Amino acid sequence: MPWYLQALISIPLGLALGNFTEWWFHRWVLHGLGRKRGTFWSFHFHEHHRNARRHGFHDPSYQRPPLALHAQGKEAWALIIASLLISPLLLWAPWLCLTLWYCALNYYLTHKKSHEQPQWAMQHLPWHYDHHMGPNPHANWCVTKPWSDWLFGTREHFLNKAANDSLAPR
């Protein structure tokens, strides 16, 4: 198959797979296994969510070095290890592999920026803001794009609903 057809198929497939993986991992690992204190994944629910709630979505922990063994370091290491595990794909599905690597890097940078700049997150990632600041932390699993939340019916609006409710006549 010509390279441009491989790219035409693999890039959208990689973006969809990357988004599904983000949704699945966040829902079943970080909020599933991670709800139990003392597990490797508990940092997400018990540290990251606590910090975001306490500081109005801002997570000051992102100021720490990114590859240490703290919440954000574990997030970075998980993405690095996942990227290394899929690296054999580079040999027979290079566009898919490159797209998944892009998704991992984009996830980390987007997630980090959102928790360093809450106003930016409210404007550009309202679904992620809703995940942390809305009444239901068990919805809105996607960070970069809400595609899998739409597909699986787990997108719940809080930010826009609250803004609309405040504009309603009393």
Secondary structure, 3 states (H helix, E strand, C coil): CCHHHHHHHHHHHHHHHHHHHHHHHHHHHHCCHHHCCCCCCHHHHHHHHHHHHHCCCCCHHHHCCCCCCCHHHHHHHHHHHHHHHCCCHHHHCHHHHHHHHHHHHHHHHHHHHHHHCHHHHHHHCHHHHHHHHCCCCCCCCCCCCCHHHHHHCCCCCCHHHHHHHHHCCC
